[in-house]
Amino acid sequence: MGAAVMAKHLTGLPFVWTVHSTAFDEAVEAKVDDWQYSLERVGGREADRVIAVSKRTKSQLNSRFGLKSKKISVIYNGIDAKRFASGRSARHLRSEVLFHGRLTNQKGPKYFLLAARDYLSRFSHRARFVMSGKGHLGDNLERFSRELRINRSVSFPGFIPERRLPAVYSESDVFVLPSVSEPFGITVLEAAAAGVPAVISKTCGVGEVLKSCLKVDYWDVSAMADKVHDLLTDDGLYNRLSERSRAAANRLSWDRIAGETAGVYAGV
């Protein structure tokens, strides 16, 4: 950010800031980093135009950074849907529930585990929970699963290489992202492209364009478990949301997003 502001002043060229996350998203339930916040405020003030990845992010830039709406354009993230559109066959018995992402407080992984415990304590339909990804909470989350006594039903495969991601999604039946503060959530789009319906928190920006997602408060683990159970057991609901998810993901191509972004740059 600092380099961009300096380059603007040295060259006289305009500066466009694309906001994928802010200090408030990353701090979530902890204290905001004052230095990061100050730097972002300077960037917002100096930028000639700002691109936000969701209306949620635009609202945050209005309220917390004091940026005027006319300065901000909302351009959602895109996806190469064909890369994830494997020949996933319909399964009569669905059981695998996936969380994939950074293992940080922002993504709400502890709520995924609490929802898993709630599910396993209330429902007889078999479910296996998978938490893939890496982050500073990795060891703590594995220990937490043992404390919750659900470790036999939860696996932690760790970091997944990009080439393996399509297979990971296609092997799953339900995707869950209980982020505490999520500007967008591109992993939900990846799952959608594979035909995997998602349960997401109401604080995920991706829900603005992916209407097929089932939404809950990130802290409401019982409601989260209920939605997972619905998707694992209701064939009609599952098939409807699977098809709608694929269709929505196909519309959000990178070519479309690039065109919208070029339009913003052309107007500076």
C-alpha positions as CSV (number, residue, x, y, z in Angstrom):
1,M,0.0,0.0,0.0
2,G,2.7,2.4,1.0
3,A,4.6,1.8,-2.3
4,A,1.4,2.4,-4.3
5,V,0.8,5.8,-2.6
6,M,4.5,6.8,-3.1
7,A,4.4,5.8,-6.8
8,K,1.3,8.0,-7.3
9,H,3.0,11.0,-5.8
10,L,6.3,10.4,-7.7
11,T,4.8,9.7,-11.1
12,G,1.5,11.6,-11.0
13,L,-0.3,8.4,-12.2
14,P,-3.7,7.4,-10.7
15,F,-3.9,4.7,-8.1
16,V,-6.7,2.1,-7.9
17,W,-7.0,0.0,-4.7
18,T,-8.6,-3.4,-5.0
19,V,-9.8,-4.5,-1.5
20,H,-9.9,-8.2,-0.8
21,S,-9.7,-7.8,3.0
22,T,-9.2,-5.2,5.6
23,A,-7.7,-5.0,9.1
24,F,-11.2,-5.5,10.5
25,D,-11.8,-8.7,8.6
26,E,-8.4,-10.2,9.7
27,A,-8.7,-9.1,13.3
28,V,-12.3,-10.5,13.7
29,E,-12.7,-11.3,17.4
30,A,-9.3,-9.7,18.4
31,K,-8.0,-6.1,18.5
32,V,-7.5,-4.4,15.2
33,D,-3.9,-3.8,14.1
34,D,-3.6,0.0,14.4
35,W,-0.7,0.2,12.0
36,Q,-2.5,-1.8,9.3
37,Y,-5.7,0.2,9.8
38,S,-3.8,3.5,9.5
39,L,-2.1,2.3,6.3
40,E,-5.4,1.2,4.8
41,R,-7.0,4.6,5.7
42,V,-4.2,6.4,3.9
43,G,-4.6,4.1,0.9
44,G,-8.3,4.7,0.8
45,R,-7.9,8.4,1.0
46,E,-5.2,8.5,-1.7
47,A,-6.8,6.1,-4.1
48,D,-8.5,7.6,-7.2
49,R,-10.9,4.6,-7.3
50,V,-11.5,1.7,-5.1
51,I,-12.7,-1.8,-6.1
52,A,-14.5,-3.9,-3.4
53,V,-15.1,-7.6,-3.8
54,S,-18.6,-7.4,-2.3
55,K,-21.3,-5.0,-1.1
56,R,-20.4,-6.1,2.4
57,T,-16.8,-4.8,1.9
58,K,-18.1,-1.6,0.3
59,S,-20.3,-1.0,3.3
60,Q,-17.3,-1.5,5.6
61,L,-15.2,1.0,3.5
62,N,-18.1,3.5,3.9
63,S,-18.5,3.1,7.6
64,R,-15.1,2.4,9.0
65,F,-12.9,4.2,6.4
66,G,-15.1,7.1,5.6
67,L,-14.9,6.5,1.8
68,K,-17.7,7.9,-0.4
69,S,-19.9,5.4,-2.3
70,K,-19.3,7.0,-5.6
71,K,-15.6,6.2,-5.3
72,I,-16.2,2.5,-4.8
73,S,-17.1,-0.1,-7.4
74,V,-18.2,-3.6,-6.4
75,I,-16.6,-6.3,-8.6
76,Y,-17.1,-9.8,-7.3
77,N,-14.3,-12.4,-7.6
78,G,-14.4,-14.9,-10.4
79,I,-13.5,-18.5,-11.1
80,D,-12.3,-20.9,-13.8
81,A,-15.4,-23.1,-13.4
82,K,-14.3,-25.7,-16.0
83,R,-11.3,-26.5,-13.8
84,F,-13.5,-27.7,-11.0
85,A,-16.4,-29.1,-13.0
86,S,-15.4,-32.8,-12.7
87,G,-17.6,-35.6,-13.8
88,R,-19.0,-35.9,-10.2
89,S,-21.7,-38.6,-10.1
90,A,-24.7,-38.3,-7.9
91,R,-24.4,-40.3,-4.7
92,H,-27.4,-41.9,-3.0
93,L,-25.6,-41.8,0.4
94,R,-24.0,-38.5,1.1
95,S,-21.7,-38.2,4.1
96,E,-18.6,-36.0,3.6
97,V,-18.6,-32.5,4.9
98,L,-15.7,-30.3,3.9
99,F,-14.1,-27.1,5.4
100,H,-11.3,-25.9,3.2
101,G,-9.3,-22.7,3.8
102,R,-6.8,-21.0,6.0
103,L,-6.9,-22.2,9.5
104,T,-7.2,-18.8,11.1
105,N,-9.9,-17.2,13.4
106,Q,-11.2,-15.2,10.4
107,K,-12.5,-18.4,8.7
108,G,-14.3,-19.7,11.8
109,P,-12.8,-23.2,11.9
110,K,-13.7,-23.7,15.6
111,Y,-17.3,-23.2,14.7
112,F,-17.1,-25.9,12.1
113,L,-15.8,-28.3,14.8
114,L,-18.5,-27.2,17.2
115,A,-21.1,-27.8,14.5
116,A,-19.6,-31.2,13.9
117,R,-20.0,-32.1,17.5
118,D,-23.6,-30.8,17.5
119,Y,-24.4,-32.9,14.4
120,L,-22.8,-36.1,15.7
121,S,-24.6,-35.8,19.0
122,R,-28.1,-35.3,17.5
123,F,-28.3,-37.1,14.1
124,S,-28.0,-40.8,13.2
125,H,-27.2,-40.1,9.5
126,R,-23.5,-40.9,9.1
127,A,-21.2,-37.9,8.5
128,R,-17.5,-37.5,8.1
129,F,-16.0,-34.0,8.6
130,V,-12.8,-32.9,6.8
131,M,-10.9,-29.8,7.7
132,S,-8.2,-29.1,5.0
133,G,-5.8,-26.2,4.8
134,K,-3.0,-24.7,6.8
135,G,-2.6,-21.9,9.3
136,H,-1.4,-21.1,12.7
137,L,-4.4,-22.7,14.4
138,G,-3.7,-26.2,12.9
139,D,-2.4,-27.9,16.0
140,N,-4.9,-26.2,18.3
141,L,-7.8,-27.3,16.1
142,E,-6.7,-30.9,16.1
143,R,-6.4,-30.7,19.9
144,F,-9.8,-29.1,20.1
145,S,-11.3,-32.0,18.2
146,R,-9.9,-34.4,20.7
147,E,-11.3,-32.3,23.6
148,L,-14.7,-32.4,21.9
149,R,-14.3,-36.2,21.5
150,I,-15.1,-36.0,17.8
151,N,-11.6,-36.8,16.5
152,R,-12.6,-40.2,15.1
153,S,-15.1,-38.4,12.8
154,V,-12.8,-35.5,11.8
155,S,-9.7,-35.6,9.6
156,F,-7.1,-33.0,9.0
157,P,-5.3,-33.6,5.7
158,G,-3.4,-30.4,5.9
159,F,-2.3,-28.3,2.9
160,I,-3.9,-29.3,-0.4
161,P,-1.9,-28.5,-3.6
162,E,-3.7,-26.6,-6.3
163,R,-3.7,-29.6,-8.6
164,R,-5.5,-31.7,-6.0
165,L,-8.3,-29.2,-5.2
166,P,-10.8,-30.3,-7.9
167,A,-10.6,-33.9,-6.6
168,V,-11.1,-32.8,-3.0
169,Y,-14.2,-30.9,-3.9
170,S,-15.6,-33.7,-6.0
171,E,-15.1,-36.2,-3.2
172,S,-17.2,-34.0,-0.9
173,D,-20.9,-33.7,-0.5
174,V,-21.4,-30.5,1.5
175,F,-19.1,-27.5,1.9
176,V,-19.1,-25.3,5.0
177,L,-17.5,-21.9,5.5
178,P,-18.5,-20.3,8.9
179,S,-16.3,-17.2,8.5
180,V,-16.6,-14.6,11.2
181,S,-15.8,-11.8,8.7
182,E,-15.4,-12.8,5.0
183,P,-15.2,-10.2,2.3
184,F,-16.0,-12.8,-0.4
185,G,-15.0,-16.5,0.0
186,I,-13.8,-17.9,-3.3
187,T,-13.6,-21.5,-1.9
188,V,-17.4,-21.5,-1.9
189,L,-17.4,-20.7,-5.6
190,E,-14.9,-23.5,-6.2
191,A,-17.2,-26.0,-4.4
192,A,-20.2,-24.6,-6.4
193,A,-18.4,-25.2,-9.7
194,A,-18.0,-28.8,-8.6
195,G,-21.7,-29.0,-7.8
196,V,-21.2,-29.1,-4.1
197,P,-23.9,-27.0,-2.1
198,A,-22.6,-24.9,0.7
199,V,-23.6,-23.8,4.2
200,I,-22.1,-20.4,4.9
201,S,-22.2,-17.7,7.5
202,K,-24.3,-14.6,6.9
203,T,-21.0,-12.6,7.0
204,C,-19.7,-14.1,3.8
205,G,-19.8,-11.8,0.8
206,V,-20.1,-14.7,-1.7
207,G,-23.7,-15.1,-0.6
208,E,-24.5,-11.9,-2.5
209,V,-24.0,-13.7,-5.8
210,L,-24.4,-17.3,-4.9
211,K,-28.0,-17.4,-3.8
212,S,-28.1,-21.2,-3.6
213,C,-26.0,-21.1,-0.3
214,L,-27.8,-21.9,2.9
215,K,-26.9,-19.2,5.4
216,V,-26.6,-19.2,9.2
217,D,-25.0,-17.0,11.8
218,Y,-21.4,-18.1,12.2
219,W,-21.8,-18.7,15.9
220,D,-25.1,-20.7,15.6
221,V,-23.6,-24.2,15.4
222,S,-26.9,-25.9,15.9
223,A,-28.4,-24.2,12.9
224,M,-25.3,-25.0,11.0
225,A,-25.6,-28.7,11.9
226,D,-29.3,-28.6,10.9
227,K,-28.4,-27.2,7.4
228,V,-25.7,-29.9,6.9
229,H,-28.2,-32.6,7.9
230,D,-30.8,-31.2,5.4
231,L,-28.3,-31.4,2.6
232,L,-27.1,-34.8,3.5
233,T,-30.6,-36.3,3.7
234,D,-32.9,-34.3,1.4
235,D,-32.3,-35.4,-2.2
236,G,-34.6,-32.9,-3.8
237,L,-33.1,-29.9,-1.9
238,Y,-29.6,-31.2,-2.6
239,N,-30.1,-31.7,-6.3
240,R,-31.7,-28.3,-6.7
241,L,-29.0,-26.4,-4.9
242,S,-26.3,-28.4,-6.7
243,E,-27.5,-27.3,-10.1
244,R,-28.1,-23.7,-9.1
245,S,-24.6,-23.6,-7.6
246,R,-23.0,-24.8,-10.8
247,A,-25.0,-22.3,-12.9
248,A,-24.0,-19.4,-10.7
249,A,-20.3,-20.4,-10.7
250,N,-20.3,-20.6,-14.5
251,R,-21.6,-17.0,-14.8
252,L,-18.7,-15.6,-12.7
253,S,-15.9,-16.1,-15.2
254,W,-12.5,-14.4,-14.9
255,D,-13.1,-12.9,-18.4
256,R,-16.2,-11.2,-17.1
257,I,-14.5,-9.9,-14.0
258,A,-11.5,-8.7,-16.1
259,G,-13.8,-6.7,-18.3
260,E,-15.5,-5.0,-15.4
261,T,-12.1,-4.2,-13.8
262,A,-10.8,-2.8,-17.1
263,G,-13.9,-0.6,-17.2
264,V,-13.0,0.9,-13.8
265,Y,-9.4,1.6,-14.9
266,A,-10.6,3.2,-18.1
267,G,-12.7,5.6,-16.1
268,V,-9.8,6.9,-13.9
